Amino acid sequence: HLPTAAPNSTLFPVLARYYLKFANAFKENGVPISYISLFNEPVDSYTDASMSVIADLLVNHVAPLFKSKSDHPDLTWSTEYGRQVTAEKAPLILDMPHVQDSIQILFYHGYDCDWVCSGLNTTCPNLGKAMAAIKEFHEKYSAFRIWMTEVCYAIEFQNYPLPPKCPKLPRFDFEDGLQW
């Protein structure tokens, strides 16, 4: 077991039971869940918990509870907001003791672009570098399935120039489909 890393870790068993109860409620209502990610974009966006705290919750609480039940969803620890960021930051938790024994899948988001637009021709100049990073990451962690779970034109980060440089959002055409 990992050492308890959070002062409020006494609530971790409750949170673990919540994850299981959540999955079971969906299944009981005809919507089985295949995968559960404990958090989304930790530290940077939505979760104010360190990697060691997330590892503690996963390894010492959620994974053992799920493994003690039959027919449970597969687990992952979280996801990072881009391929490059995933390749750089995810190993910080994945290489901690027992984390890889506690998960079955890896997630990442595809927010790697600083969009360049010329009419409807929208391109992602960072895509080659981002794809090379995620390919290397997947080779290192090849025992796991890997899924991209989010992608969009994230205009809130000002990396998608608004019209007239780029098309108005949402886009309803498939002119840029190949880059996705």
N, C-alpha and C positions, 0 to 999 in steps of 0.2 A: 504494500500500500504506500501511496504517497503521503507525506506529512500533511496534516490539515493546514491549509494555507490562508484561510479567511476567518476573521473574528466571528462572523455569523454563520459558520459552516454547520452549526447545529440545525439549521433549516434545510440542509442538503437532502436528508432522507425524505422530507416533506416534498421538496421540489422533484426528487426522483419519482416519488409516487404520483405526483401530478402528471409528469410526462407519460407514465404508464396508463394512468386513468384517462388522459386525453386520447391516447392511441386506442384504448379499448372502447371508449365511447363512440369514436368514429366507426370502428369495426362493428359494434353492436347496431349501428344505424346504417349498415350496408356500404360504408365507405372505408375500406381497410387502408391503413397507412403503411407504406412500404419502408419509408426512411424518415428518421427524425434527426434534425440538427439541433443541438442544445441551444445554440445562439446564432446570431447573424452578425457578421462583421465585428468581432470583438475589439474592444479597446478603442478602435478608430471611429466607430459609428454608433452602435446601439448598446453595447455591453461594457459596463465599467468593471470588468473583472480581468485579472491578469491570467496569463496562460496557465500558471500553476494552480490558480483557483479553479479554472475550467477543467484542468486535468484531474484535480481532486474530486470534483463533482462527478465527472465521467467515470473515472477508474474505481473510486471507492463507493459510489452510490448508484448512479444510473445503470451502468453496464451490469453490475452484479444483480440488481433487481430484475432487469430485462432478461438476463440469461437464466434466472430462476423460473421464468414463466415460459410456457410453450407459445409458439407462433407470435413472436414479438417483432416489431419493426427493427430494421437495421439501424445502427447509430452512426453518427459522425459528431465530431466535436463542435464544428462551426464552419464558417466559410469566410474567405477574404474577398475584398472588393475588386480584385483583378488577377489576371494570370501571373503577371510579374510579382505582385505582392504576395500571392499564394506561394510561389516558388521560393521567395525570400523568407516569409514569416511563418508559414505553416510548419516547417521542420522544428521550430522552437517548441511546439507542443508535441508533434508527432514523434519526436525522438526522446521524449520523456518516458520514464519507466512505465510499462503496462498500457500506454495509450493505444498503441497499435493492436494490442490484444483486445481492446474494448470497442473498436470500430470495425465497420465492414465496408464503408464507402467514403470517398472524399468529394467534397463540393468546392466549387470556385465560381466567382462571378466574372463576366467578361467585360469589365469596364477598364479598358486599356487604351482607349483612343483619345486623341486630341484631334477632333474631326476637322477635315479639310473638305470644303465643298466648292464645286464648280457647277452651278446649275443643279440638276438632279444627280449628278455624279458625286456621291459622297464617299470619301475614302478615310481609312484609318491608317495613318502613317506608322503607327507603332505596332501594328498587327503582327508583322514578321518577328519582331523581337519578343512580343508577348507569347506568341505561339511556340517559339523556340524555348522559352522559359518553362511553359507548362508541359512541353514534351519532355524536357529534362527532369522536371519534377515527377511526372508520371513514370518515367523510367526508374527513378530512385524508389518510388513507392508502387511498383508494378503489381504488388499483391492485391491492391485495392482497385475497385471500379472508381472511375472519376467522372463527375457530371458537372457541366456548367449549369447553374441553377438560376442565374439572372443575367440579363443583358438588355441594354436600352441606350437611347441617346440621353445621357444624364445631364440635361441642360442646367440643373440646379448647381452644377459644379463649373459652369461657364466654359465647358470644353466642347460645346456644340454651338458654333456661331449661328445666330438667328438670321432669318431672312433679312436682306436679299441674298446673303452669301450661301446659306444652306436652305433646303426646303423647310416649309412650315411643318411643325409636328402637331398631331401624330401623322406619320407617313402611312399611306394606304397602298402605295405601289411596292414593287419588289425590285426596283432598280439596283438597290444595294444588297440584295439577298446573298450574293456570294461571300461577302465579308463576314456575314453572321454564321 
